[in-house]
Amino acid sequence: MFARLRPAPLYLALLSALTATTSQAGDLSWVDPAVASVNAQVISLRNTIHQNPEMGNQEFKTAALVADQLKSLGLQVRTQVGKTGVVAVLKGGLPGPVMALRADMDALPVKEMTGLPYASQATGIRLGKTVPVMHACGHDTHTAMLLGAAKVLAEHRDQVAGTVVFLFQPAEEGAADVDEFEADTLIGAQAMIRDGALDSPKVEAIFGVHVMAGYPTGHLYYKAGTVLNSSDGFRIIVKGKQTHGSAPWSGVDPVVASAGIINGLQTLVSRRADQTQGMGVISVGTINAGSAANIIPETVEMTGTIRSNSAQVRDTLLKKMPPLVQGIASAYETEANLLLVNHAPVTTNDPQLTAAMVPALELAAPGKVQRLESSLSPSEDFSYYAEKVPGLFVFLGATPEGQDMSKAANNHSPYFTVDDKTLATGVKAHVQFVMNYPGRAGHGL
C-alpha cells in the first residue's frame, strides 16, 4: 500500500517559501500545547460517542451532545440542519474569510467485535428492522476531533482571522429511515446544503479529515484533484413467468436472464467506458429469487454499486446501463425494471487549495505528511460540498505504527479500531487549516 506514496513535494519553491514563514496568522506555537490541553477531553468524547452509536438520520443523542458542547464555547449553534445535523459559527477576532470544517456523526449497522472496554452494545432500527450498531468507520473520532478543534479555536478566537463554520453532518453512510430505492429524499451532505449549511455565512472553502485503518497513527495523506471514487446504487427487478424447474420451456426464466444482465454489466466497463479517462467498477452485491430448488421463480431482484474515479466514466456507465439492461432482458423475453440512485460524485480536492495547505498539514504532523500517488476506492458525500466551494479532504492514519498495516481491520469491519494517539493530529489539522488558510490560500496565492 505504501509503495505508492512519496513524501510531500516540499521541494517546490512555492511551498518551501510558505513553509518557511508561519503565514499571516502569526506565531502558531500555541497550537500544539492548546491541543494537548484538550486531548483527554477529546478521547473521552470519542469513547462516549463510540459506546452510543446512532445510524443516519437518527443521531439525536449525538447531535444533542455536540450542540451542548458547542453552546458551552459561546458559539452560535443551529440544530436540525439536514434533519439531525448541527452547524456552529465562530467569529474570529481578526478580519478574514469564512472557512468550514466538516465531521460526520453517523454509525453503521455492524455488530462490534473489537472487545474494547467502550465497545458498542447498541442496537437501532433500520428500515423497520432491529440491527446492531457500531462506529465502524471512525465517525465518532471525526466528531470528537472537530469538537476538540472548536474548543481550541474558541479559546483563541482573538487570533482567528475570519469566521469558522463547524458542520456536524448526519447520514454520510446513508439514512436508516429512508429506503434509497423507494424515496428521493435528500440526505447527508445534500440535505445540509439544502438547509443552508454553506450559505449563512457564505463559506469560501471547506476542509475534512477522515481516519483510515492500515495507515500509521499520526500520519496525514493528501492528493490534489480526484481523491475518492463516485458512488451510485442500482436495483434491477427482472420479471419472467414462474414454472416447474423440470419444464423451463413452459415459463420464462428470470434467473438465466439475470445472469446475462450481470455478465453484460461488466462489458460497460471493459467495452463502453473510455479507459484512458479513469477506472470504473460495477458490482452486484445482492441477488434474491425463488423459494424452492425445483421452481423457476417469477422475479429476481438484484442490487449493486457503481464506482468510478472519473466523472466522464461515471456518466458513461450511468447512461449506457439502462439500454443494456433492457436489451438483455428483452432478449430473454423477460421484463426488467432498473432504478439508479446517485449517492456521491467523485470527490475532488481543489488543486490550488491543496498545494497551499500542504504546509498546514506539515505543521499538524511534522515529517509525517505524504502525497497519495493515486485516488482511493471508497466514496464520500463530502464531494457535494466540494462541488459548491473549493474543498480539501485528507486522511489520517488510525493504526499504531508498530503494527503490520496490511493486517489492520479495514474501515467498516466489525474489528475496526482507531488508535487514541492519532486524535491529537486530527485536531491539529483542523486548527491549522483555519489558522493558515487566510494567509496562504484565501488571499493572494
Phi, psi and omega in degrees: 000315185278353176295339181275356186256152173218160183302154178303139187283066181285354176290342177298133186303318182298312184289327176297318179295320180293323180291328183292335178247152184268016175079171182292349179289347177089203183292122182251020181295343180284344188296309184299311177295327178294319177294318179300325182291337180255001188299317180298321179292321179298315179296318179297316177299316180300316181296320179297313181295320180297321183284345182231061185286151177222140181281174185304133182069008176237019186278049186292311180289321179297314180297322179295317177299314180299312181298319179297317180298316183291321179295325180294342178270359180079023180271157172283122187237134175236131181250174179058036174270127185063029181092291183241013181282162179231134177236131178232148183236129175244121178265118182286168181277353181239152178292149180170187185282174175259121182242143179244141173240131186239138171227148175256152190245346192275156179250182185243156175281072183228140177273119184290136181233020186284331184076011179294151179297338178249026179298149181285136169244013189282155170233165178210174179254118178240114181051043175086358181244142177282127182225154173290154183228137182212146170279078185269004179235001175091012181293336174298320178290322179300315181296314181295318180295320181289325174297320177297317178296321178299319180294315180299313182292323179295322180286346179234033186297335179294342179260358180275125178265105179110204185235138179248128176252120180262120181251116174251105193259139172272167162056036174293327180273004185110165184258133180286344184253008182229123173278112186300337180267358181243348183216153178251029180295134176286137179225169173061225183300321180298320179291323177297316180296317178303322183271015171085022183298332181260002191251338187224086005279169184287116184282139181260326180207153183226145183229147177215152179231134180231127177286146182223124173290153181084004174238139188290145179311135174080001178262141178245142183230141183214166175200134173283153179076213182299128181233334178220154182288160167285167179216127175222144179251158176215151173229131178237125174249118181255124183249128176237220178223120184296144178200174178288141181296340180278348183222066183299336181291346180270000177222197176230120191272107178283343179291312178296320178297320179295322177299319177296321179294315181300314178295320181295325180302327182292335179286341175299321178284313188279339186234341184251329181275140178286104185292343178286345182268347181148190183254164175211151178221133171239117182236130173270122185258332179225144172223125180230125180197145168073167180221355180211148185293335185252020177235125172282123188283168178284320185223158171231134175241132177226147176230157181193189184227150177238127180230148176201153174256015181226128178298324180292316178295316178303313181299319179298312181298317182291326180281324185275341185295313182302310180295327178294314180299314180296321182294316180293318179301317180296322180298331179265008181062031175249173175245142181231135173246117182250132175236122178256137179233123180274120180265311183197139172286178175301134176277121185237125174273128179300122186301316181293316179297318181299310180301320183292331187262359176304317176301326177295321177296320179297325177291328180283326183218073184305126179074004184234032179248129180226150179264130175289132179284334180217163179290162180261159188280334179295177180230160184209136178279005166306335181304329180292321175297316184290346171281335183271319181220159176305133183228157174221121182240119184239168185240143183240124179299141186239359186250131180309139188300331182284350182273160174285112185298328183289344181257001180291137177295128184291161169307140181083359175279149175293348179256007182297132177224159176234129178292125179304330185293343182276345186297323181299323178295321177296318177298315180300319181301313179300313182296316181292328173304311184293318185284337183260332186302314185303321183272335189257327185238324188283337188219100169094000179286000000 
